[in-house]
């Protein structure tokens, strides 16, 4: 493509004077820790207050990363040996990492043509050992939370929403992250808004929030500017607090999120419209088009060979394009440590723990055949967050040319 193309990192394209001013404020105060310093720190606390308002949640907790949010949450939910946690075949490795770090067993569920968790298959994967369902809103679009929550509620199993790739998204007018017991967001550089690293946890559950605060810190809740050592909540802390520098950037970026999402979603829709007449290709089904955040376009082909042919042409004309089955650690069978069941220690945990003896699963390619078939004939393209109309047209024309060449 000929024009000066924006970065594929959504939040980066929107960095400005406000983030610079906020970071400078932290440096000048010298209060880099979120709870105290030479002067009272404010940015992480403001981020949490704004997050509660933005997502419509009773509680929000800022942490050091999306992975930190997952690990903190699963520990606070007391996931452990003997437990199974259901995840979709299309995810990010960190979701599985958090489960294994708790010495529990991940269970793979199929995706459907929305490329999110298939609620019908979810029902089949539940056992008496299922302790948690992780609904991952992948590649910018929401899961069918109505169907997933129906299954979860019938079986009385809590749901953790992993919204790392769908920050700002919604389902039927309600923000993702607020349907289940708890939701997590990532602020890593690839995400819709960023602080380089960072995460946010939201919940309406008072007791869970108290455990989250304890787990993300030193094991007891932080109250009145100090750890409450006399608290009835006693966990092992993970030291996953967000620092003020990250909080300063995140606090500004989160307020930009509606504009970023609106711009990306509109760009994606115009590109889709411009190529919608092409034969042999369709788009992923959206559970809620209005709730899509727009950072990725998924093209679905009638056959794997067609997808392979088009990919070769697309690589010459479009930046950041992948056939989904080759999309790294987002695809279950590409996660080597999962496929090989790499243990956490020489003791073999979690796979060899006696509590997990009845949880025997295969994670090699073929474990989720319906998902594998979708991955093999689908292509993912990044939609930069600040495309001009001219760049949208250029991208659409490049995709059209590649599709014609790949027939």
C-alpha positions as CSV (number, residue, x, y, z in Angstrom):
1,X,0.0,0.0,0.0
2,X,1.3,3.4,-0.9
3,X,0.1,5.8,1.8
4,X,1.7,6.5,5.1
5,X,0.0,3.7,7.0
6,X,-1.0,4.1,10.7
7,X,0.4,1.6,13.2
8,X,-1.7,-1.5,13.9
9,X,-1.6,-0.7,17.7
10,X,-5.0,0.9,18.3
11,X,-4.3,3.1,21.3
12,X,-0.9,4.2,20.1
13,X,-2.4,6.1,17.2
14,X,-4.3,8.3,19.7
15,X,-1.5,9.2,22.1
16,X,-1.3,12.9,22.7
17,X,-0.5,15.8,25.0
18,X,-2.9,14.6,27.7
19,X,-1.0,11.3,28.2
20,X,2.3,13.3,28.2
21,X,0.9,15.8,30.8
22,X,-0.3,12.9,33.1
23,X,3.0,11.1,33.0
24,X,4.9,14.4,33.7
25,X,2.6,14.9,36.7
26,X,3.7,11.6,38.2
27,X,7.4,12.2,37.6
28,X,7.2,15.7,39.1
29,X,5.4,14.4,42.2
30,X,7.8,11.5,42.6
31,X,4.9,9.3,43.6
32,X,5.3,6.3,41.3
33,X,3.6,3.8,43.6
34,X,-0.2,3.8,43.5
35,X,-0.9,3.9,47.2
36,X,1.5,6.4,48.6
37,X,4.6,8.6,48.0
38,X,6.0,12.1,48.6
39,X,2.7,13.5,47.4
40,X,-0.7,11.7,47.2
41,X,-0.9,9.6,44.1
42,X,-4.1,10.0,42.1
43,X,-4.0,8.4,38.6
44,X,-4.6,4.7,39.3
45,X,-7.4,5.6,41.7
46,X,-8.9,7.9,39.0
47,X,-8.6,5.1,36.5
48,X,-10.5,2.7,38.7
49,X,-13.2,5.3,39.4
50,X,-13.6,6.0,35.7
51,X,-13.6,2.3,34.8
52,X,-16.5,1.6,37.2
53,X,-18.5,4.4,35.5
54,X,-17.5,3.4,31.9
55,X,-18.2,-0.4,32.2
56,X,-21.1,0.0,34.6
57,X,-19.6,-2.1,37.3
58,X,-19.6,-1.8,41.1
59,X,-15.9,-2.4,41.5
60,X,-12.8,-2.0,39.4
61,X,-9.2,-2.9,40.2
62,X,-6.2,-1.9,38.1
63,X,-3.4,-4.5,37.8
64,X,0.0,-4.8,36.1
65,X,-1.1,-6.7,33.0
66,X,-3.9,-8.7,31.4
67,X,-2.2,-11.9,32.4
68,X,-2.0,-10.5,35.9
69,X,-5.7,-9.9,35.8
70,X,-6.4,-13.5,34.8
71,X,-4.1,-14.9,37.4
72,X,-5.3,-12.7,40.2
73,X,-8.9,-13.4,39.3
74,X,-8.6,-17.2,39.1
75,X,-6.7,-17.2,42.4
76,X,-9.4,-15.1,44.1
77,X,-12.0,-17.5,42.7
78,X,-10.0,-20.3,44.4
79,X,-9.4,-22.3,41.2
80,X,-7.1,-25.2,42.1
81,X,-6.3,-28.9,41.8
82,X,-9.4,-31.1,40.9
83,X,-11.0,-28.2,38.9
84,X,-11.6,-27.9,35.2
85,X,-11.9,-24.5,33.4
86,X,-13.5,-24.4,30.0
87,X,-11.9,-22.1,27.4
88,X,-12.5,-21.7,23.6
89,X,-10.1,-23.0,21.0
90,X,-9.5,-19.5,19.8
91,X,-7.9,-17.5,22.7
92,X,-4.5,-16.2,23.8
93,X,-2.0,-18.3,25.6
94,X,-2.3,-16.2,28.8
95,X,-5.8,-17.5,29.4
96,X,-4.5,-21.1,29.6
97,X,-1.4,-20.0,31.5
98,X,-3.6,-18.7,34.4
99,X,-5.4,-22.0,34.7
100,X,-2.3,-24.0,34.7
101,X,-0.6,-21.7,37.3
102,X,-3.6,-22.5,39.6
103,X,-2.8,-26.3,39.1
104,X,-6.2,-26.7,37.4
105,X,-6.9,-28.3,34.0
106,X,-8.0,-26.4,30.9
107,X,-10.8,-27.9,28.8
108,X,-11.1,-26.8,25.2
109,X,-14.4,-25.8,23.7
110,X,-15.3,-25.3,20.0
111,X,-15.9,-21.9,18.5
112,X,-18.8,-21.3,16.1
113,X,-18.9,-19.1,13.0
114,X,-18.7,-16.0,15.1
115,X,-15.2,-17.3,16.1
116,X,-16.2,-17.1,19.7
117,X,-17.2,-19.8,22.2
118,X,-20.0,-22.1,20.9
119,X,-22.6,-22.3,23.7
120,X,-23.9,-25.6,22.4
121,X,-20.5,-27.2,22.6
122,X,-19.9,-25.6,26.0
123,X,-22.9,-27.5,27.4
124,X,-21.3,-30.8,26.2
125,X,-17.9,-30.0,27.9
126,X,-19.3,-29.4,31.4
127,X,-18.4,-32.1,34.0
128,X,-18.8,-32.4,37.7
129,X,-15.2,-30.9,38.0
130,X,-16.0,-27.8,36.0
131,X,-15.3,-24.8,38.3
132,X,-15.2,-21.9,35.8
133,X,-16.1,-20.9,32.3
134,X,-13.9,-18.4,30.5
135,X,-15.8,-16.6,27.7
136,X,-13.1,-14.9,25.5
137,X,-14.3,-12.1,23.3
138,X,-11.9,-12.7,20.5
139,X,-10.5,-10.4,17.8
140,X,-12.7,-7.4,18.8
141,X,-16.2,-8.9,18.8
142,X,-18.4,-10.1,21.7
143,X,-19.5,-13.6,22.5
144,X,-23.2,-14.5,22.6
145,X,-23.3,-13.8,26.3
146,X,-27.1,-14.6,26.4
147,X,-26.5,-18.2,25.3
148,X,-23.3,-18.6,27.4
149,X,-24.9,-17.3,30.6
150,X,-27.9,-19.5,30.1
151,X,-25.7,-22.6,30.1
152,X,-23.6,-21.3,33.0
153,X,-26.6,-20.4,35.2
154,X,-28.3,-23.7,34.6
155,X,-25.2,-25.5,35.9
156,X,-24.4,-22.8,38.5
157,X,-20.9,-22.3,37.2
158,X,-19.3,-18.8,37.4
159,X,-18.2,-17.0,34.2
160,X,-15.0,-15.0,33.8
161,X,-15.1,-12.8,30.7
162,X,-11.7,-12.3,29.1
163,X,-12.2,-8.9,27.3
164,X,-8.6,-8.3,26.5
165,X,-9.3,-8.1,22.7
166,X,-12.7,-6.4,23.0
167,X,-12.3,-3.5,25.3
168,X,-15.2,-1.1,24.8
169,X,-17.3,-3.8,23.1
170,X,-20.9,-4.6,24.1
171,X,-23.6,-7.2,23.7
172,X,-27.2,-6.1,23.4
173,X,-26.3,-2.6,24.8
174,X,-24.4,-3.8,27.8
175,X,-20.6,-3.6,28.1
176,X,-18.7,-6.9,27.8
177,X,-17.1,-7.8,31.1
178,X,-20.3,-7.3,33.1
179,X,-22.3,-10.4,32.3
180,X,-20.3,-12.9,34.2
181,X,-19.1,-12.9,37.8
182,X,-16.0,-11.0,36.8
183,X,-14.5,-9.4,33.7
184,X,-10.8,-8.6,32.8
185,X,-9.3,-6.2,30.3
186,X,-5.8,-5.8,29.0
187,X,-3.9,-2.5,28.3
188,X,-1.0,-4.1,26.5
189,X,0.3,-2.3,23.4
190,X,-1.7,-4.3,20.9
191,X,-5.0,-3.6,22.6
192,X,-7.8,-1.0,21.9
193,X,-6.3,1.3,24.5
194,X,-2.9,0.9,26.1
195,X,-0.5,1.8,28.8
196,X,2.2,-0.4,27.3
197,X,1.2,-3.0,29.9
198,X,-1.7,-3.1,32.4
199,X,-5.0,-4.7,33.2
200,X,-8.4,-3.9,34.7
201,X,-10.7,-6.3,36.6
202,X,-14.4,-5.5,37.1
203,X,-17.0,-7.2,39.3
204,X,-20.2,-6.4,41.2
205,X,-19.5,-9.0,43.8
206,X,-18.4,-7.3,47.1
207,X,-16.8,-10.4,48.6
208,X,-14.9,-11.3,45.4
209,X,-13.6,-7.7,45.1
210,X,-12.1,-7.9,48.6
211,X,-10.4,-11.1,47.7
212,X,-9.1,-9.6,44.4
213,X,-7.6,-6.6,46.2
214,X,-5.9,-9.0,48.6
215,X,-4.6,-11.3,45.9
216,X,-3.3,-8.6,43.6
217,X,-1.3,-7.1,46.5
218,X,0.3,-8.8,49.6
219,X,-2.5,-11.2,50.5
220,X,-4.6,-9.0,52.6
221,X,-6.9,-6.1,51.5
222,X,-5.4,-2.6,51.2
223,X,-7.5,-0.3,53.4
224,X,-6.8,3.3,54.6
225,X,-3.4,3.5,52.9
226,X,-2.0,0.3,54.4
227,X,-2.5,-3.5,54.2
228,X,-5.2,-4.6,56.7
229,X,-3.3,-7.4,58.5
230,X,-6.2,-8.1,60.8
231,X,-8.6,-8.7,57.9
232,X,-10.6,-11.9,57.7
233,X,-9.4,-12.2,54.1
234,X,-6.0,-13.9,54.0
235,X,-4.5,-15.0,50.7
236,X,-1.1,-15.3,49.1
237,X,-0.5,-12.0,47.3
238,X,0.9,-11.8,43.8
239,X,2.3,-8.3,43.7
240,X,0.3,-7.3,40.6
241,X,-0.4,-3.7,41.5
242,X,-0.5,-1.1,38.7
243,X,2.1,1.7,39.0
244,X,1.2,5.3,38.7
245,X,3.1,5.8,35.4
246,X,1.0,3.1,33.7
247,X,-2.1,4.4,35.5
248,X,-1.5,8.0,34.3
249,X,-1.5,6.8,30.6
250,X,-4.3,4.3,31.1
251,X,-6.6,6.9,32.8
252,X,-6.3,9.1,29.7
253,X,-6.5,6.3,27.2
254,X,-9.7,4.7,28.7
255,X,-11.5,8.0,28.2
256,X,-10.5,7.9,24.5
257,X,-11.9,4.4,24.1
258,X,-15.3,5.3,22.7
259,X,-13.8,7.5,20.0
260,X,-11.2,4.8,19.1
261,X,-13.8,2.1,18.9
262,X,-16.2,4.2,16.9
263,X,-13.5,5.0,14.3
264,X,-12.3,1.4,14.0
265,X,-15.7,0.0,13.7
266,X,-16.7,2.5,11.0
267,X,-13.5,1.8,9.0
268,X,-14.1,-1.9,9.2
269,X,-17.7,-1.6,8.1
270,X,-16.8,0.6,5.1
271,X,-14.1,-1.9,4.0
272,X,-16.5,-4.8,4.4
273,X,-19.1,-3.0,2.3
274,X,-16.6,-2.3,-0.4
275,X,-15.7,-6.0,-0.8
276,X,-19.0,-7.6,0.1
277,X,-19.9,-8.4,-3.6
278,X,-16.9,-10.7,-4.1
279,X,-17.7,-14.4,-4.7
280,X,-16.3,-17.2,-2.6
281,X,-15.7,-15.1,0.5
282,X,-17.8,-14.2,3.5
283,X,-17.3,-12.6,6.9
284,X,-17.4,-13.9,10.4
285,X,-20.9,-13.8,12.0
286,X,-21.2,-11.0,14.5
287,X,-23.2,-11.7,17.6
288,X,-23.9,-7.9,17.9
289,X,-22.6,-5.7,15.1
290,X,-23.2,-2.6,17.2
291,X,-21.0,-4.1,19.9
292,X,-18.1,-4.9,17.6
293,X,-14.9,-2.8,18.4
294,X,-13.5,-3.2,14.9
295,X,-9.7,-4.0,15.2
296,X,-9.8,-7.0,13.0
297,X,-11.5,-8.2,9.8
298,X,-12.0,-12.0,9.4
299,X,-12.5,-13.3,5.9
300,X,-14.0,-16.8,5.5
301,X,-13.4,-18.8,2.3
302,X,-15.3,-21.7,0.8
303,X,-12.2,-23.9,0.9
304,X,-8.8,-24.1,2.6
305,X,-7.0,-24.0,-0.8
306,X,-8.7,-20.8,-1.7
307,X,-7.6,-19.2,1.6
308,X,-4.0,-20.3,1.0
309,X,-4.0,-18.8,-2.5
310,X,-5.5,-15.5,-1.3
311,X,-3.1,-15.2,1.6
312,X,-0.1,-15.2,-0.6
313,X,-1.4,-12.3,-2.6
314,X,-2.6,-10.5,0.4
315,X,0.8,-10.6,2.0
316,X,2.1,-8.5,-1.0
317,X,-0.6,-5.9,-0.7
318,X,-1.8,-5.7,2.9
319,X,0.1,-5.4,6.2
320,X,-0.5,-7.7,9.2
321,X,-2.5,-10.6,7.7
322,X,-2.6,-14.2,8.8
323,X,-4.3,-17.4,8.0
324,X,-5.9,-18.1,11.3
325,X,-4.5,-21.6,11.8
326,X,-1.1,-20.0,11.7
327,X,-2.0,-17.2,14.0
328,X,0.6,-18.1,16.7
329,X,-0.4,-18.6,20.3
330,X,-4.0,-17.5,19.6
331,X,-4.7,-21.0,18.3
332,X,-4.9,-23.9,20.9
333,X,-2.7,-26.4,18.9
334,X,0.0,-23.8,18.4
335,X,0.6,-23.5,22.1
336,X,3.5,-26.0,22.5
337,X,3.4,-26.0,26.3
338,X,-0.3,-26.9,26.2
339,X,0.0,-29.6,23.5
340,X,3.0,-31.2,25.4
341,X,1.4,-30.7,28.8
342,X,4.6,-29.0,30.1
343,X,4.5,-29.2,33.9
344,X,5.0,-26.3,36.3
345,X,7.7,-28.2,38.2
346,X,9.5,-31.6,38.1
347,X,6.6,-32.9,40.3
348,X,4.5,-32.9,37.1
349,X,1.8,-30.6,38.3
350,X,-0.9,-29.9,37.3
351,X,-1.2,-32.8,34.9
352,X,0.0,-35.6,37.2
353,X,-1.7,-34.4,40.4
354,X,-4.0,-37.1,41.9
355,X,-6.8,-34.6,42.1
356,X,-6.6,-34.2,38.3
357,X,-6.5,-37.9,37.5
358,X,-10.0,-37.9,36.0
359,X,-9.2,-34.9,33.8
360,X,-7.4,-36.4,30.8
361,X,-7.6,-34.3,27.7
362,X,-5.7,-34.1,24.4
363,X,-4.7,-30.6,23.2
364,X,-3.2,-31.6,19.8
365,X,-4.6,-30.4,16.5
366,X,-7.8,-32.3,16.0
367,X,-9.0,-31.8,19.5
368,X,-11.5,-29.2,18.2
369,X,-12.3,-30.3,14.6
370,X,-15.0,-27.7,13.9
371,X,-12.7,-24.9,15.0
372,X,-9.8,-26.4,13.0
373,X,-11.9,-26.3,9.9
374,X,-12.8,-22.7,10.4
375,X,-9.2,-21.7,11.2
376,X,-7.9,-23.4,8.0
377,X,-10.1,-21.5,5.6
378,X,-10.1,-18.1,7.3
379,X,-7.8,-15.1,7.1
380,X,-7.5,-12.3,9.7
381,X,-6.5,-8.7,8.7
382,X,-5.7,-5.9,11.1
383,X,-7.8,-2.7,10.8
384,X,-5.6,0.2,12.1
385,X,-7.5,2.6,14.4
386,X,-7.0,5.8,12.5
387,X,-7.5,5.1,8.8
388,X,-8.5,7.9,6.6
389,X,-11.2,7.4,4.0
390,X,-8.5,7.3,1.3
391,X,-6.7,4.6,3.2
392,X,-9.9,2.6,3.7
393,X,-10.4,2.7,0.0
394,X,-6.9,1.7,-0.6
395,X,-7.2,-1.3,1.7
396,X,-10.4,-2.4,0.1
397,X,-8.9,-2.2,-3.3
398,X,-5.9,-4.2,-2.2
399,X,-8.1,-6.9,-0.7
400,X,-10.2,-7.0,-3.9
401,X,-7.1,-7.3,-6.0
402,X,-5.8,-10.1,-3.8
403,X,-9.0,-12.0,-3.9
404,X,-9.2,-11.8,-7.7
405,X,-5.6,-13.0,-8.0
406,X,-6.1,-15.8,-5.5
407,X,-9.1,-17.4,-7.3
